[in-house]
Amino acid sequence: MKDTGYYAIGIFRHKRDHNLGSLWRSAFILGAKYIFTIGKNYKKQSSDVLSSWARIPLFHYETADEFFKQIPYDCRVVGIEIDKNAKPLHDFVHPKRAVYLLGAEDNGLPRDVIDRCHFLVKLPGNHSLNVAVAGSIVIHDRVTKIETDFPVLQK
Ligand SMILES: C[S@@+](CC[C@H](N)C(=O)[O-])C[C@H]1O[C@@H](n2cnc3c(N)ncnc32)[C@H](O)[C@@H]1O
């Protein structure tokens, strides 16, 4: 089996549980190894029709400090945010081992959290996308760029 790495995805202090449910559904289908919340726990949502939390681990971190302390060995944190330092997604080379971090629906990722990310990526457009949509596009980009054992992409 090839060493294609792995990834995880989560949201910092999300506001709406149905967005998390939609993101978990994409993450599970697109091969995430785990999912997580920071600062606010997840409650079961009908938008996660697959109950992804029952199929891949769902971690909760109380604070950003706790989250950054628990990043797996030699894994990179990729912040997903509209920011002057963010790289456009289409040019981005995804790290083999990556944790993707999205911001809350109202305030996005705070500056002190952005500054601790190893990489920042942004999507095109003049307005913010829905957080679950933004996360799903980024992980779709990853699974199309990195050769993977993800079943749907096998030819
Ligand atoms: C609805 S947006 C937050 C909008 C917030 N009002 C702001 O302007 O900071 C929620 C999250 O979705 C992600 N997001 C939405 N659109 C994005 C884009 N074009 N590029 C990168 N991330 C995006 C980011 O993680 C963002 O924190």
The ligand as an SDF file (V2000), in Angstrom:
LIG
                    3D

 27 29  0  0  0  0  0  0  0  0999 V2000
  -18.8690   31.9660    6.5530 C   0  0  0  0  0  0  0  0  0  0  0  0
  -17.1530   31.9650    6.7030 S   0  0  0  0  0  0  0  0  0  0  0  0
  -16.7900   33.2400    7.8820 C   0  0  0  0  0  0  0  0  0  0  0  0
  -17.1300   34.5870    7.3840 C   0  0  0  0  0  0  0  0  0  0  0  0
  -16.7680   35.7100    8.3400 C   0  0  0  0  0  0  0  0  0  0  0  0
  -17.8530   36.6220    8.3540 N   0  0  0  0  0  0  0  0  0  0  0  0
  -15.5280   36.4220    7.9020 C   0  0  0  0  0  0  0  0  0  0  0  0
  -15.6170   37.2100    6.9730 O   0  0  0  0  0  0  0  0  0  0  0  0
  -14.4640   36.1350    8.4780 O   0  0  0  0  0  0  0  0  0  0  0  0
  -16.8310   30.5680    7.6980 C   0  0  0  0  0  0  0  0  0  0  0  0
  -15.5510   29.8730    7.3510 C   0  0  0  0  0  0  0  0  0  0  0  0
  -15.6490   29.2770    6.0560 O   0  0  0  0  0  0  0  0  0  0  0  0
  -14.3680   29.2410    5.4480 C   0  0  0  0  0  0  0  0  0  0  0  0
  -14.4400   29.9790    4.1840 N   0  0  0  0  0  0  0  0  0  0  0  0
  -15.5560   30.4930    3.6070 C   0  0  0  0  0  0  0  0  0  0  0  0
  -15.2630   31.0350    2.4200 N   0  0  0  0  0  0  0  0  0  0  0  0
  -13.9280   30.8800    2.2270 C   0  0  0  0  0  0  0  0  0  0  0  0
  -13.0110   31.2180    1.1780 C   0  0  0  0  0  0  0  0  0  0  0  0
  -13.4070   31.8550    0.0780 N   0  0  0  0  0  0  0  0  0  0  0  0
  -11.7160   30.8890    1.3180 N   0  0  0  0  0  0  0  0  0  0  0  0
  -11.2880   30.2340    2.4070 C   0  0  0  0  0  0  0  0  0  0  0  0
  -12.1040   29.8900    3.4410 N   0  0  0  0  0  0  0  0  0  0  0  0
  -13.4050   30.2040    3.3530 C   0  0  0  0  0  0  0  0  0  0  0  0
  -13.4070   29.8350    6.4510 C   0  0  0  0  0  0  0  0  0  0  0  0
  -12.8570   28.8010    7.2260 O   0  0  0  0  0  0  0  0  0  0  0  0
  -14.3020   30.7230    7.2820 C   0  0  0  0  0  0  0  0  0  0  0  0
  -13.7660   30.9870    8.5560 O   0  0  0  0  0  0  0  0  0  0  0  0
  1  2  1  0
  2  3  1  0
  2 10  1  0
  3  4  1  0
  4  5  1  0
  5  6  1  0
  5  7  1  0
  7  8  2  0
  7  9  1  0
 10 11  1  0
 11 12  1  0
 11 26  1  0
 12 13  1  0
 13 14  1  0
 13 24  1  0
 14 15  1  0
 14 23  1  0
 15 16  2  0
 16 17  1  0
 17 18  1  0
 17 23  2  0
 18 19  1  0
 18 20  2  0
 20 21  1  0
 21 22  2  0
 22 23  1  0
 24 25  1  0
 24 26  1  0
 26 27  1  0
M  CHG  2   2   1   9  -1
M  END
$$$$
